[in-house]
Amino acid sequence: MVEAPVERRRKRLSAYVGAVLAIGLGVGALTAPLGVAAAVTGDDIAGYWDSLPSQLPLAKSLPQHTVLLDKDGKEFARFYSENRVDVKLADISPNFIDALIATEDARFYEHRGADPMGILRAALSNSGSGPRQGGSTITQQLVQNILINSARDATEQRVARGNTPNDKIREIKYAVNLEKKLSKDQILTRYANTVYFGNGAYGVEAAARTFFNTTAKKLTVTQAATLVGLLRGPAIYDPFVRPDASRNRRNVVLGRMYAVGKLDDAALADARKAPLAVERGSLPNGCGTSTYPFYCSLVRQEILTDPAFGATAEERADRLSRGGMTLTTALDRKAMTAANTAVSRALTDTNRAALGLAVVTPGTGQITAVAQNRGWGSGPGKTEITYATSTFQPGSTMKPFTLATALEQGIPATTKLDASAFYTPPTLAAPEGGYSNYGLKDYGLIDAREAIKVSSNTYFVRLIEKTGVLPVADMAARLGITSLPRTGPRALTGNEAYLTLGAYEISPVQMANAYATFVSGGTECRPHTIVAAVRSDTGATLPTPDADCHQAIAPAVANTVGDALKQTFTPGATIGPGGALEGRESGAKTGTTNAYQANWVVGVTPQAATAVWLGDPRGGAAYPLTELTAYGRRFTNLTGAEVAAPVWKETMTGLLKGVKAVPMPKANDVATSSSTSRYVPDVRGLSAEAAMSQLRANDLDPVIEQRTAPAQSPIAPGVVAAQSPAAGAVSGYRQQVRLTLSAGSDTSIRPPDRKQ
């Protein structure tokens, strides 16, 4: 009678697994498997074998590094929860492979995953007084490492270590199946990249760097033997702590290499006499070890908050800690050097006041540099707060937003208003005695350009009286300002004339980005640091934060504001000709908050926008800039011109050195309400297609939000449930109107092409 193939397989399997277990049982290494103390039949083994899972969770990636690169591809920071750097087999020294196989699994290329002879050899050796040997193959050890890394709790980790016969049988089955799925070289590579060597080093590359400050590819025979020796007990044989034990273990490994013919007599003798010669190396981890820690913190925050890196906060945090990404950022070392030099020349790191600076590229939203006169850390002269993204009252640097709003409403920059020393608006909130110009100066009837030049408070209070407060707040939001209070107890009501004087906190990054819109033809982008992302192992492209560049205001409006900002560098202005950039046009606005609480300068060229804040981090109200030492001199009652302006000029001069000058935009004073502003129609309740068509017809840009309205909403799918700005709001030319569709809607729908 011919035996069926399945039956033959079961018999061969029973013999193979039985041999492995029998050898282990015979030497007391294993107790009775399957919960019985009696003899186990072949059918028992095969039946239990068939009941076990066979597929390892190979798809789950192990923690890797996230590497940050500057715009030119040079690394400046990395993050990791485990110090592990995967390498290819070709990048691992043959010395390490020889030492590993000789010591851990001499029959690696002969067995099928588990090795009965290896177990027997280990059992016989361990029954004596010599060094103990392990019976698990490299494949089994890899299985154990994978299971441990995939364990969700302590119980699964305990099972993964294979301490019981049942666990060991499962490990063997995984190993046998793994050998069918992967080649021997693939198994070696995975093992070398997953095993733990101690001192926080996972994988041979991290170990080579940690213990010898070298790479896996350059490991010598003695270095390789030392590392392989660590696998038996990373703490016991730690060469930094127990050099004698480490040397003895290394020599055992060298002896194994000699026994299998990988070393001759002379090489063995020389290697055993060689010193350990360990050299502690390390890789930077986190922002504290970065060359640019504050920029690094911006990137880290972007990873933790942007949906490109995960739908939830937990997913994004896991993405950061598990790594495996190489991120190219907008960091420009030339700009960083210019900014850091300018800041450090102005204030020492222990000065009570602080400088916070941000540089953004117009038309892109890319943050190319941040700087401050503090080191990273704790203690005197240090902080881990990034001032570039902290919010402070911006003072008169808010005035251009009011001008932009006026232009949209058909109020040209040539409009003359009374800029007397004092003014109390009859319908808006005002301090006792009304608003006043700096130095109580009376400028008489002036236009917007002159008002920018001298920074007249009363002019802009009169102007916001004409435009309305909330439209100015809307303008700021369209230019990327997100910190103005629109809800809650501090929400703007339309009564706050002091909005135009900068009473509400905004960050330097957002101010630089908003001003960039004035020199980019009205294009606003979300400020961001990350410009490209790839998987470190495969080079596959990964999603990155959406810059969301769009036409926020009409080019005529942007150009007119940009042109007006040039007045700041004219004779008699708040900065004057001495603060202008040499050989290129630029525009800027100074800001000095009430009672000298802080100073600002936000200035632009078409190639860079830089915002500089100066203040006391403890709070400007309690610690105003009435007295300050800067540039080695004592200043009193500082305005933006004395310190912030020179820092701005030095930064811009340095970052633009060698860059061809581009002229500032030209004003368009014929812009009228009919050409630049319109009311937002009510499109709620319309189908997505109808709403987008109607908005397009009104020269507005519809944008479909990716999140739909709550599921409990009674509206049918495909209908607009909400819109922003609200119906009736005054809007600029081609302003975005964001539409939230009802639950169950297709959010991939796109607006029709614009008619030219």
ChimeraX attribute file (.defattr): number of C-alpha atoms within 10 A of each C-alpha:
attribute: neighborCount
match mode: 1-to-1
recipient: residues
	/A:1	3
	/A:2	4
	/A:3	7
	/A:4	8
	/A:5	9
	/A:6	9
	/A:7	10
	/A:8	11
	/A:9	12
	/A:10	18
	/A:11	16
	/A:12	14
	/A:13	17
	/A:14	20
	/A:15	16
	/A:16	17
	/A:17	21
	/A:18	20
	/A:19	17
	/A:20	20
	/A:21	23
	/A:22	20
	/A:23	19
	/A:24	20
	/A:25	16
	/A:26	12
	/A:27	16
	/A:28	12
	/A:29	15
	/A:30	17
	/A:31	17
	/A:32	17
	/A:33	19
	/A:34	15
	/A:35	9
	/A:36	9
	/A:37	9
	/A:38	8
	/A:39	10
	/A:40	15
	/A:41	11
	/A:42	18
	/A:43	13
	/A:44	13
	/A:45	23
	/A:46	19
	/A:47	13
	/A:48	14
	/A:49	20
	/A:50	12
	/A:51	10
	/A:52	14
	/A:53	10
	/A:54	17
	/A:55	12
	/A:56	16
	/A:57	12
	/A:58	12
	/A:59	6
	/A:60	10
	/A:61	13
	/A:62	17
	/A:63	23
	/A:64	24
	/A:65	23
	/A:66	24
	/A:67	21
	/A:68	25
	/A:69	21
	/A:70	20
	/A:71	19
	/A:72	12
	/A:73	13
	/A:74	14
	/A:75	17
	/A:76	20
	/A:77	24
	/A:78	23
	/A:79	23
	/A:80	21
	/A:81	17
	/A:82	19
	/A:83	23
	/A:84	25
	/A:85	21
	/A:86	23
	/A:87	19
	/A:88	17
	/A:89	19
	/A:90	10
	/A:91	14
	/A:92	20
	/A:93	18
	/A:94	18
	/A:95	20
	/A:96	25
	/A:97	18
	/A:98	22
	/A:99	29
	/A:100	24
	/A:101	20
	/A:102	23
	/A:103	24
	/A:104	23
	/A:105	20
	/A:106	19
	/A:107	16
	/A:108	19
	/A:109	11
	/A:110	9
	/A:111	17
	/A:112	18
	/A:113	24
	/A:114	26
	/A:115	23
	/A:116	21
	/A:117	15
	/A:118	23
	/A:119	23
	/A:120	19
	/A:121	15
	/A:122	19
	/A:123	21
	/A:124	13
	/A:125	15
	/A:126	15
	/A:127	12
	/A:128	9
	/A:129	7
	/A:130	8
	/A:131	11
	/A:132	14
	/A:133	17
	/A:134	16
	/A:135	22
	/A:136	22
	/A:137	25
	/A:138	24
	/A:139	27
	/A:140	24
	/A:141	19
	/A:142	24
	/A:143	27
	/A:144	23
	/A:145	20
	/A:146	22
	/A:147	22
	/A:148	18
	/A:149	18
	/A:150	18
	/A:151	15
	/A:152	10
	/A:153	9
	/A:154	10
	/A:155	9
	/A:156	14
	/A:157	17
	/A:158	15
	/A:159	19
	/A:160	23
	/A:161	17
	/A:162	18
	/A:163	11
	/A:164	18
	/A:165	19
	/A:166	20
	/A:167	17
	/A:168	21
	/A:169	22
	/A:170	22
	/A:171	28
	/A:172	26
	/A:173	22
	/A:174	24
	/A:175	26
	/A:176	18
	/A:177	15
	/A:178	23
	/A:179	17
	/A:180	12
	/A:181	12
	/A:182	12
	/A:183	11
	/A:184	18
	/A:185	12
	/A:186	14
	/A:187	19
	/A:188	20
	/A:189	21
	/A:190	21
	/A:191	21
	/A:192	25
	/A:193	24
	/A:194	22
	/A:195	20
	/A:196	22
	/A:197	26
	/A:198	20
	/A:199	15
	/A:200	15
	/A:201	23
	/A:202	23
	/A:203	25
	/A:204	31
	/A:205	24
	/A:206	29
	/A:207	30
	/A:208	26
	/A:209	19
	/A:210	24
	/A:211	25
	/A:212	20
	/A:213	16
	/A:214	19
	/A:215	17
	/A:216	28
	/A:217	19
	/A:218	16
	/A:219	22
	/A:220	15
	/A:221	20
	/A:222	26
	/A:223	24
	/A:224	26
	/A:225	30
	/A:226	28
	/A:227	29
	/A:228	27
	/A:229	28
	/A:230	21
	/A:231	18
	/A:232	17
	/A:233	15
	/A:234	19
	/A:235	16
	/A:236	16
	/A:237	25
	/A:238	22
	/A:239	22
	/A:240	15
	/A:241	11
	/A:242	12
	/A:243	17
	/A:244	14
	/A:245	15
	/A:246	25
	/A:247	23
	/A:248	15
	/A:249	23
	/A:250	27
	/A:251	22
	/A:252	18
	/A:253	24
	/A:254	29
	/A:255	21
	/A:256	22
	/A:257	24
	/A:258	17
	/A:259	13
	/A:260	15
	/A:261	12
	/A:262	16
	/A:263	18
	/A:264	12
	/A:265	10
	/A:266	8
	/A:267	13
	/A:268	18
	/A:269	14
	/A:270	10
	/A:271	20
	/A:272	17
	/A:273	11
	/A:274	11
	/A:275	11
	/A:276	20
	/A:277	12
	/A:278	16
	/A:279	15
	/A:280	13
	/A:281	14
	/A:282	17
	/A:283	15
	/A:284	15
	/A:285	18
	/A:286	17
	/A:287	23
	/A:288	17
	/A:289	15
	/A:290	19
	/A:291	13
	/A:292	20
	/A:293	22
	/A:294	26
	/A:295	26
	/A:296	25
	/A:297	18
	/A:298	20
	/A:299	21
	/A:300	20
	/A:301	13
	/A:302	18
	/A:303	22
	/A:304	21
	/A:305	17
	/A:306	17
	/A:307	17
	/A:308	15
	/A:309	21
	/A:310	17
	/A:311	11
	/A:312	13
	/A:313	15
	/A:314	11
	/A:315	14
	/A:316	20
	/A:317	18
	/A:318	16
	/A:319	19
	/A:320	22
	/A:321	17
	/A:322	19
	/A:323	24
	/A:324	25
	/A:325	25
	/A:326	23
	/A:327	26
	/A:328	22
	/A:329	26
	/A:330	22
	/A:331	29
	/A:332	18
	/A:333	18
	/A:334	15
	/A:335	23
	/A:336	22
	/A:337	17
	/A:338	23
	/A:339	31
	/A:340	18
	/A:341	18
	/A:342	24
	/A:343	29
	/A:344	18
	/A:345	15
	/A:346	21
	/A:347	23
	/A:348	19
	/A:349	18
	/A:350	14
	/A:351	17
	/A:352	16
	/A:353	23
	/A:354	23
	/A:355	28
	/A:356	26
	/A:357	33
	/A:358	30
	/A:359	36
	/A:360	31
	/A:361	25
	/A:362	29
	/A:363	25
	/A:364	22
	/A:365	29
	/A:366	23
	/A:367	28
	/A:368	26
	/A:369	29
	/A:370	32
	/A:371	28
	/A:372	26
	/A:373	26
	/A:374	25
	/A:375	18
	/A:376	19
	/A:377	14
	/A:378	9
	/A:379	9
	/A:380	12
	/A:381	16
	/A:382	14
	/A:383	15
	/A:384	15
	/A:385	15
	/A:386	20
	/A:387	27
	/A:388	29
	/A:389	18
	/A:390	15
	/A:391	16
	/A:392	26
	/A:393	24
	/A:394	29
	/A:395	29
	/A:396	28
	/A:397	27
	/A:398	27
	/A:399	29
	/A:400	25
	/A:401	25
	/A:402	28
	/A:403	28
	/A:404	28
	/A:405	29
	/A:406	26
	/A:407	29
	/A:408	29
	/A:409	23
	/A:410	18
	/A:411	20
	/A:412	22
	/A:413	24
	/A:414	13
	/A:415	14
	/A:416	17
	/A:417	18
	/A:418	19
	/A:419	25
	/A:420	20
	/A:421	20
	/A:422	17
	/A:423	19
	/A:424	18
	/A:425	15
	/A:426	9
	/A:427	10
	/A:428	16
	/A:429	15
	/A:430	17
	/A:431	9
	/A:432	7
	/A:433	9
	/A:434	14
	/A:435	23
	/A:436	21
	/A:437	19
	/A:438	15
	/A:439	7
	/A:440	12
	/A:441	14
	/A:442	16
	/A:443	18
	/A:444	13
	/A:445	14
	/A:446	17
	/A:447	17
	/A:448	25
	/A:449	22
	/A:450	21
	/A:451	25
	/A:452	28
	/A:453	24
	/A:454	22
	/A:455	25
	/A:456	27
	/A:457	25
	/A:458	26
	/A:459	31
	/A:460	28
	/A:461	27
	/A:462	19
	/A:463	25
	/A:464	26
	/A:465	20
	/A:466	14
	/A:467	20
	/A:468	19
	/A:469	25
	/A:470	20
	/A:471	20
	/A:472	24
	/A:473	23
	/A:474	20
	/A:475	24
	/A:476	23
	/A:477	16
	/A:478	23
	/A:479	26
	/A:480	23
	/A:481	20
	/A:482	15
	/A:483	14
	/A:484	18
	/A:485	14
	/A:486	14
	/A:487	9
	/A:488	7
	/A:489	7
	/A:490	9
	/A:491	10
	/A:492	16
	/A:493	11
	/A:494	16
	/A:495	15
	/A:496	20
	/A:497	25
	/A:498	22
	/A:499	25
	/A:500	28
	/A:501	27
	/A:502	21
	/A:503	19
	/A:504	17
	/A:505	17
	/A:506	22
	/A:507	25
	/A:508	29
	/A:509	30
	/A:510	26
	/A:511	28
	/A:512	30
	/A:513	35
	/A:514	31
	/A:515	35
	/A:516	34
	/A:517	32
	/A:518	36
	/A:519	30
	/A:520	23
	/A:521	23
	/A:522	28
	/A:523	24
	/A:524	27
	/A:525	26
	/A:526	22
	/A:527	24
	/A:528	24
	/A:529	29
	/A:530	26
	/A:531	19
	/A:532	17
	/A:533	21
	/A:534	17
	/A:535	15
	/A:536	19
	/A:537	14
	/A:538	9
	/A:539	11
	/A:540	10
	/A:541	13
	/A:542	14
	/A:543	13
	/A:544	19
	/A:545	20
	/A:546	15
	/A:547	18
	/A:548	13
	/A:549	14
	/A:550	18
	/A:551	24
	/A:552	25
	/A:553	29
	/A:554	23
	/A:555	23
	/A:556	26
	/A:557	29
	/A:558	28
	/A:559	25
	/A:560	26
	/A:561	30
	/A:562	32
	/A:563	22
	/A:564	25
	/A:565	25
	/A:566	23
	/A:567	25
	/A:568	28
	/A:569	22
	/A:570	16
	/A:571	12
	/A:572	12
	/A:573	18
	/A:574	23
	/A:575	25
	/A:576	15
	/A:577	15
	/A:578	12
	/A:579	20
	/A:580	23
	/A:581	18
	/A:582	12
	/A:583	10
	/A:584	14
	/A:585	18
	/A:586	29
	/A:587	25
	/A:588	31
	/A:589	32
	/A:590	31
	/A:591	28
	/A:592	28
	/A:593	25
	/A:594	18
	/A:595	13
	/A:596	22
	/A:597	24
	/A:598	31
	/A:599	31
	/A:600	32
	/A:601	33
	/A:602	32
	/A:603	30
	/A:604	31
	/A:605	29
	/A:606	23
	/A:607	22
	/A:608	25
	/A:609	32
	/A:610	31
	/A:611	32
	/A:612	37
	/A:613	32
	/A:614	26
	/A:615	23
	/A:616	19
	/A:617	16
	/A:618	12
	/A:619	13
	/A:620	20
	/A:621	14
	/A:622	9
	/A:623	17
	/A:624	22
	/A:625	25
	/A:626	14
	/A:627	13
	/A:628	18
	/A:629	16
	/A:630	17
	/A:631	14
	/A:632	11
	/A:633	8
	/A:634	9
	/A:635	16
	/A:636	12
	/A:637	14
	/A:638	21
	/A:639	25
	/A:640	26
	/A:641	22
	/A:642	16
	/A:643	23
	/A:644	29
	/A:645	27
	/A:646	21
	/A:647	29
	/A:648	32
	/A:649	20
	/A:650	18
	/A:651	25
	/A:652	25
	/A:653	20
	/A:654	17
	/A:655	22
	/A:656	18
	/A:657	12
	/A:658	8
	/A:659	9
	/A:660	10
	/A:661	16
	/A:662	13
	/A:663	13
	/A:664	22
	/A:665	24
	/A:666	15
	/A:667	18
	/A:668	18
	/A:669	16
	/A:670	15
	/A:671	22
	/A:672	18
	/A:673	17
	/A:674	11
	/A:675	15
	/A:676	21
	/A:677	25
	/A:678	21
	/A:679	15
	/A:680	22
	/A:681	20
	/A:682	17
	/A:683	21
	/A:684	18
	/A:685	17
	/A:686	16
	/A:687	18
	/A:688	27
	/A:689	15
	/A:690	15
	/A:691	21
	/A:692	24
	/A:693	18
	/A:694	16
	/A:695	21
	/A:696	18
	/A:697	12
	/A:698	16
	/A:699	20
	/A:700	24
	/A:701	21
	/A:702	24
	/A:703	18
	/A:704	21
	/A:705	15
	/A:706	13
	/A:707	13
	/A:708	21
	/A:709	19
	/A:710	12
	/A:711	10
	/A:712	8
	/A:713	11
	/A:714	10
	/A:715	16
	/A:716	15
	/A:717	18
	/A:718	21
	/A:719	24
	/A:720	27
	/A:721	24
	/A:722	19
	/A:723	21
	/A:724	14
	/A:725	20
	/A:726	16
	/A:727	15
	/A:728	11
	/A:729	16
	/A:730	19
	/A:731	27
	/A:732	28
	/A:733	24
	/A:734	22
	/A:735	23
	/A:736	21
	/A:737	22
	/A:738	16
	/A:739	26
	/A:740	24
	/A:741	30
	/A:742	27
	/A:743	22
	/A:744	15
	/A:745	19
	/A:746	15
	/A:747	19
	/A:748	9
	/A:749	12
	/A:750	12
	/A:751	18
	/A:752	11
	/A:753	8
	/A:754	11
	/A:755	7
	/A:756	3
